[in-house]
């Protein structure tokens, strides 16, 4: 797919990125097991707090936390079937049980994933099983579709018939430097 010939600002690229992630919501969260094999699972991206990092909620006893202790490098893959837009985020993960942060990000639908076991193990914001995974993005690749859906479908059909690569959008990147510069600006 052709890449963008003009380079948009970091702020514009971050706005595009977060619009895509907000529109997709579920990431395939990939970690490396102790035996070296990669494993992916669907996880809901939580509402963003300040900065360029992404948050996920998990059970403190989850196997994925052992994997993150072994190797904190992760990849998040998002794909929107309707628009054909996608996002790939490479970064490192950190685990926290900071109660104030959990309360800030908490959503009532978390209870569906943390059954009521009685007492404070009820899926609420004080449930000791709740942990957050922070993914600090180091690089991002994404595709923004800049054409109406019928044109995209035509481009794909044309590619099938002619063997040419469909021109459906602009592929863009955010580097570690761009991400850190923006994070520093937002921290001020």
KOLZANU-240927 format. One record per residue (C-alpha): residue in three letters; chain; x, y, z. Coordinates in pm, 1 decimal, m for minus. Example, Ala and Ser with C-alpha at 12.3 -4.5 7.8 and 13.67 -1.06 7.14 Angstrom:
{resn: ALA, chain: A, u: 1230.0, v: m450.0, w: 780.0};
{resn: SER, chain: A, u: 1367.0, v: m106.0, w: 714.0};
//
This chain:
{resn: UNK, chain: A, u: 0.0, v: 0.0, w: 0.0};
{resn: UNK, chain: A, u: 142.9, v: 337.0, w: m87.4};
{resn: UNK, chain: A, u: 281.2, v: 536.5, w: 199.5};
{resn: UNK, chain: A, u: 197.8, v: 896.8, w: 265.1};
{resn: UNK, chain: A, u: 413.0, v: 1132.7, w: 56.3};
{resn: UNK, chain: A, u: 365.7, v: 1425.4, w: 293.9};
{resn: UNK, chain: A, u: 446.2, v: 1379.7, w: 655.9};
{resn: UNK, chain: A, u: 170.2, v: 1497.7, w: 888.9};
{resn: UNK, chain: A, u: 261.8, v: 1641.7, w: 1227.4};
{resn: UNK, chain: A, u: 311.4, v: 1411.8, w: 1524.3};
{resn: UNK, chain: A, u: 1.2, v: 1560.7, w: 1684.6};
{resn: UNK, chain: A, u: m208.8, v: 1481.8, w: 1375.4};
{resn: UNK, chain: A, u: m72.3, v: 1127.4, w: 1360.2};
{resn: UNK, chain: A, u: m148.8, v: 1072.7, w: 1729.6};
{resn: UNK, chain: A, u: m502.3, v: 1205.3, w: 1679.6};
{resn: UNK, chain: A, u: m548.5, v: 963.3, w: 1388.8};
{resn: UNK, chain: A, u: m401.8, v: 679.2, w: 1592.0};
{resn: UNK, chain: A, u: m630.3, v: 731.7, w: 1890.7};
{resn: UNK, chain: A, u: m934.4, v: 776.3, w: 1666.7};
{resn: UNK, chain: A, u: m853.7, v: 438.0, w: 1512.1};
{resn: UNK, chain: A, u: m797.2, v: 267.9, w: 1848.9};
{resn: UNK, chain: A, u: m1112.5, v: 422.2, w: 1997.6};
{resn: UNK, chain: A, u: m1308.2, v: 295.9, w: 1696.6};
{resn: UNK, chain: A, u: m1170.8, v: m58.0, w: 1721.4};
{resn: UNK, chain: A, u: m1150.8, v: m99.5, w: 2100.7};
{resn: UNK, chain: A, u: m1027.0, v: m462.6, w: 2111.6};
{resn: UNK, chain: A, u: m658.7, v: m538.5, w: 2063.3};
{resn: UNK, chain: A, u: m491.7, v: m869.9, w: 2004.1};
{resn: UNK, chain: A, u: m241.3, v: m844.6, w: 2288.2};
{resn: UNK, chain: A, u: 71.5, v: m1050.2, w: 2209.1};
{resn: UNK, chain: A, u: 326.1, v: m1163.4, w: 2468.4};
{resn: UNK, chain: A, u: 613.8, v: m1413.0, w: 2469.9};
{resn: UNK, chain: A, u: 581.1, v: m1727.0, w: 2683.6};
{resn: UNK, chain: A, u: 873.5, v: m1859.9, w: 2888.2};
{resn: UNK, chain: A, u: 927.6, v: m2130.2, w: 2620.6};
{resn: UNK, chain: A, u: 978.9, v: m1851.0, w: 2363.1};
{resn: UNK, chain: A, u: 648.3, v: m1898.2, w: 2179.5};
{resn: UNK, chain: A, u: 424.5, v: m1600.2, w: 2109.5};
{resn: UNK, chain: A, u: 65.7, v: m1596.4, w: 2234.4};
{resn: UNK, chain: A, u: m212.2, v: m1347.3, w: 2157.1};
{resn: UNK, chain: A, u: m542.8, v: m1283.9, w: 2328.7};
{resn: UNK, chain: A, u: m817.2, v: m1024.5, w: 2280.2};
{resn: UNK, chain: A, u: m817.8, v: m745.5, w: 2537.3};
{resn: UNK, chain: A, u: m1023.0, v: m427.5, w: 2560.1};
{resn: UNK, chain: A, u: m827.7, v: m104.5, w: 2552.6};
{resn: UNK, chain: A, u: m931.4, v: 107.5, w: 2847.6};
{resn: UNK, chain: A, u: m1015.0, v: 476.1, w: 2834.8};
{resn: UNK, chain: A, u: m703.4, v: 682.9, w: 2793.1};
{resn: UNK, chain: A, u: m558.4, v: 896.1, w: 3066.7};
{resn: UNK, chain: A, u: m298.8, v: 1161.0, w: 2981.2};
{resn: UNK, chain: A, u: m3.0, v: 1059.4, w: 2768.3};
{resn: UNK, chain: A, u: 47.4, v: 826.4, w: 2476.1};
{resn: UNK, chain: A, u: 28.9, v: 497.3, w: 2661.1};
{resn: UNK, chain: A, u: m242.5, v: 231.1, w: 2652.7};
{resn: UNK, chain: A, u: m411.7, v: 62.1, w: 2949.6};
{resn: UNK, chain: A, u: m564.7, v: m284.5, w: 2992.8};
{resn: UNK, chain: A, u: m727.6, v: m453.2, w: 3292.9};
{resn: UNK, chain: A, u: m648.3, v: m810.4, w: 3396.1};
{resn: UNK, chain: A, u: m665.9, v: m1059.6, w: 3680.6};
{resn: UNK, chain: A, u: m350.5, v: m1052.6, w: 3895.4};
{resn: UNK, chain: A, u: m331.9, v: m1435.1, w: 3870.8};
{resn: UNK, chain: A, u: m337.9, v: m1436.5, w: 3488.7};
{resn: UNK, chain: A, u: m71.4, v: m1632.5, w: 3300.3};
{resn: UNK, chain: A, u: m3.0, v: m1327.5, w: 3087.5};
{resn: UNK, chain: A, u: 149.7, v: m1156.2, w: 3389.9};
{resn: UNK, chain: A, u: 405.9, v: m1437.4, w: 3421.8};
{resn: UNK, chain: A, u: 483.1, v: m1386.8, w: 3053.0};
{resn: UNK, chain: A, u: 527.9, v: m1012.3, w: 3105.5};
{resn: UNK, chain: A, u: 764.7, v: m1079.8, w: 3396.7};
{resn: UNK, chain: A, u: 968.5, v: m1301.0, w: 3160.3};
{resn: UNK, chain: A, u: 964.1, v: m1053.1, w: 2871.3};
{resn: UNK, chain: A, u: 785.3, v: m717.3, w: 2894.2};
{resn: UNK, chain: A, u: 791.4, v: m660.4, w: 2515.6};
{resn: UNK, chain: A, u: 443.2, v: m674.8, w: 2364.5};
{resn: UNK, chain: A, u: 260.7, v: m605.9, w: 2042.7};
{resn: UNK, chain: A, u: m94.5, v: m476.7, w: 2014.2};
{resn: UNK, chain: A, u: m274.4, v: m540.5, w: 1685.7};
{resn: UNK, chain: A, u: m603.8, v: m371.2, w: 1598.5};
{resn: UNK, chain: A, u: m806.3, v: m428.8, w: 1279.6};
{resn: UNK, chain: A, u: m1132.0, v: m275.2, w: 1164.5};
{resn: UNK, chain: A, u: m1303.1, v: m517.5, w: 925.1};
{resn: UNK, chain: A, u: m1543.4, v: m255.1, w: 788.8};
{resn: UNK, chain: A, u: m1289.3, v: 14.2, w: 704.8};
{resn: UNK, chain: A, u: m980.9, v: m209.8, w: 655.7};
{resn: UNK, chain: A, u: m787.4, v: 22.0, w: 887.0};
{resn: UNK, chain: A, u: m532.4, v: m131.9, w: 1120.1};
{resn: UNK, chain: A, u: m287.6, v: m41.0, w: 1395.7};
{resn: UNK, chain: A, u: 22.1, v: m221.7, w: 1522.7};
{resn: UNK, chain: A, u: 182.1, v: m97.2, w: 1845.8};
{resn: UNK, chain: A, u: 516.4, v: m231.5, w: 1968.9};
{resn: UNK, chain: A, u: 607.1, v: m149.3, w: 2326.3};
{resn: UNK, chain: A, u: 682.2, v: m264.4, w: 2676.8};
{resn: UNK, chain: A, u: 433.5, v: m350.7, w: 2947.5};
{resn: UNK, chain: A, u: 426.3, v: m275.0, w: 3317.9};
{resn: UNK, chain: A, u: 186.4, v: m414.8, w: 3575.8};
{resn: UNK, chain: A, u: 33.5, v: m206.1, w: 3853.2};
{resn: UNK, chain: A, u: m225.7, v: m248.7, w: 4122.9};
{resn: UNK, chain: A, u: m237.4, v: 122.6, w: 4204.9};
{resn: UNK, chain: A, u: m584.1, v: 152.1, w: 4362.0};
{resn: UNK, chain: A, u: m626.4, v: 520.5, w: 4270.5};
{resn: UNK, chain: A, u: m550.1, v: 448.8, w: 3905.3};
{resn: UNK, chain: A, u: m778.7, v: 143.2, w: 3905.7};
{resn: UNK, chain: A, u: m1058.5, v: 357.8, w: 4048.8};
{resn: UNK, chain: A, u: m991.8, v: 627.1, w: 3785.6};
{resn: UNK, chain: A, u: m1014.5, v: 377.3, w: 3497.5};
{resn: UNK, chain: A, u: m1277.8, v: 145.5, w: 3647.2};
{resn: UNK, chain: A, u: m1588.0, v: 58.5, w: 3442.8};
{resn: UNK, chain: A, u: m1886.4, v: m138.3, w: 3578.3};
{resn: UNK, chain: A, u: m1859.0, v: m388.4, w: 3291.3};
{resn: UNK, chain: A, u: m1533.2, v: m518.2, w: 3442.9};
{resn: UNK, chain: A, u: m1756.4, v: m715.8, w: 3679.9};
{resn: UNK, chain: A, u: m1842.5, v: m947.3, w: 3390.0};
{resn: UNK, chain: A, u: m1480.0, v: m1069.7, w: 3386.3};
{resn: UNK, chain: A, u: m1434.3, v: m1085.3, w: 3764.4};
{resn: UNK, chain: A, u: m1709.9, v: m1299.2, w: 3915.5};
{resn: UNK, chain: A, u: m1843.5, v: m1220.8, w: 4262.3};
{resn: UNK, chain: A, u: m1652.9, v: m1448.6, w: 4501.5};
{resn: UNK, chain: A, u: m1781.2, v: m1264.3, w: 4807.3};
{resn: UNK, chain: A, u: m1634.5, v: m993.6, w: 5026.2};
{resn: UNK, chain: A, u: m1407.7, v: m752.2, w: 4844.5};
{resn: UNK, chain: A, u: m1360.5, v: m1006.6, w: 4558.9};
{resn: UNK, chain: A, u: m1675.3, v: m879.0, w: 4389.9};
{resn: UNK, chain: A, u: m1539.6, v: m731.7, w: 4065.5};
{resn: UNK, chain: A, u: m1561.8, v: m379.5, w: 4205.2};
{resn: UNK, chain: A, u: m1282.5, v: m120.0, w: 4204.6};
{resn: UNK, chain: A, u: m1145.3, v: m248.1, w: 4537.7};
{resn: UNK, chain: A, u: m1125.4, v: m610.7, w: 4421.7};
{resn: UNK, chain: A, u: m768.3, v: m728.2, w: 4498.2};
{resn: UNK, chain: A, u: m768.7, v: m937.5, w: 4178.8};
{resn: UNK, chain: A, u: m773.9, v: m626.8, w: 3957.5};
{resn: UNK, chain: A, u: m447.5, v: m523.4, w: 3798.5};
{resn: UNK, chain: A, u: m369.4, v: m283.3, w: 3518.5};
{resn: UNK, chain: A, u: m125.6, v: m335.2, w: 3236.8};
{resn: UNK, chain: A, u: 32.2, v: m18.9, w: 3102.2};
{resn: UNK, chain: A, u: 175.8, v: m49.9, w: 2752.7};
{resn: UNK, chain: A, u: 434.8, v: 214.1, w: 2679.0};
{resn: UNK, chain: A, u: 439.4, v: 247.1, w: 2301.6};
{resn: UNK, chain: A, u: 783.2, v: 251.9, w: 2135.5};
{resn: UNK, chain: A, u: 674.8, v: 240.2, w: 1772.2};
{resn: UNK, chain: A, u: 346.0, v: 242.3, w: 1586.9};
{resn: UNK, chain: A, u: 243.9, v: 152.1, w: 1232.8};
{resn: UNK, chain: A, u: m109.3, v: 215.8, w: 1111.5};
{resn: UNK, chain: A, u: m324.1, v: 256.5, w: 803.6};
{resn: UNK, chain: A, u: m575.6, v: 537.2, w: 776.8};
{resn: UNK, chain: A, u: m833.4, v: 491.1, w: 502.7};
{resn: UNK, chain: A, u: m891.2, v: 819.5, w: 327.5};
{resn: UNK, chain: A, u: m1143.3, v: 704.1, w: 68.7};
{resn: UNK, chain: A, u: m1516.6, v: 625.7, w: 82.5};
{resn: UNK, chain: A, u: m1606.9, v: 258.5, w: 133.3};
{resn: UNK, chain: A, u: m1729.6, v: 204.3, w: m227.6};
{resn: UNK, chain: A, u: m1394.3, v: 333.1, w: m359.1};
{resn: UNK, chain: A, u: m1206.6, v: 101.6, w: m120.7};
{resn: UNK, chain: A, u: m1412.3, v: m195.8, w: m239.4};
{resn: UNK, chain: A, u: m1345.9, v: m95.1, w: m601.5};
{resn: UNK, chain: A, u: m969.8, v: m68.0, w: m531.4};
{resn: UNK, chain: A, u: m966.8, v: m415.7, w: m374.5};
{resn: UNK, chain: A, u: m1165.7, v: m564.4, w: m665.3};
{resn: UNK, chain: A, u: m935.9, v: m389.1, w: m914.8};
{resn: UNK, chain: A, u: m634.2, v: m535.2, w: m733.8};
{resn: UNK, chain: A, u: m779.3, v: m885.2, w: m758.2};
{resn: UNK, chain: A, u: m842.7, v: m849.3, w: m1131.1};
{resn: UNK, chain: A, u: m525.4, v: m662.0, w: m1231.9};
{resn: UNK, chain: A, u: m278.8, v: m789.3, w: m971.8};
{resn: UNK, chain: A, u: m201.1, v: m432.6, w: m865.9};
{resn: UNK, chain: A, u: m183.8, v: m331.9, w: m501.1};
{resn: UNK, chain: A, u: m502.8, v: m154.7, w: m389.6};
{resn: UNK, chain: A, u: m460.5, v: 210.9, w: m292.8};
{resn: UNK, chain: A, u: m701.0, v: 230.6, w: 0.1};
{resn: UNK, chain: A, u: m530.0, v: 468.2, w: 238.6};
{resn: UNK, chain: A, u: m217.9, v: 613.0, w: 392.4};
{resn: UNK, chain: A, u: 21.6, v: 398.8, w: 593.2};
{resn: UNK, chain: A, u: 191.9, v: 597.7, w: 865.9};
{resn: UNK, chain: A, u: 443.4, v: 546.2, w: 1145.7};
{resn: UNK, chain: A, u: 515.6, v: 697.7, w: 1482.7};
{resn: UNK, chain: A, u: 869.2, v: 648.8, w: 1611.1};
{resn: UNK, chain: A, u: 985.1, v: 617.5, w: 1969.0};
{resn: UNK, chain: A, u: 1126.7, v: 969.4, w: 1945.9};
{resn: UNK, chain: A, u: 794.3, v: 1115.1, w: 1827.7};
{resn: UNK, chain: A, u: 603.1, v: 927.1, w: 2098.9};
{resn: UNK, chain: A, u: 840.8, v: 1037.1, w: 2378.6};
{resn: UNK, chain: A, u: 848.5, v: 1400.2, w: 2256.3};
{resn: UNK, chain: A, u: 468.6, v: 1412.4, w: 2257.3};
{resn: UNK, chain: A, u: 452.7, v: 1245.0, w: 2601.5};
{resn: UNK, chain: A, u: 693.9, v: 1505.4, w: 2738.1};
{resn: UNK, chain: A, u: 479.1, v: 1787.3, w: 2594.5};
{resn: UNK, chain: A, u: 164.4, v: 1643.6, w: 2751.5};
{resn: UNK, chain: A, u: 338.8, v: 1603.1, w: 3089.6};
{resn: UNK, chain: A, u: 404.7, v: 1977.8, w: 3113.4};
//
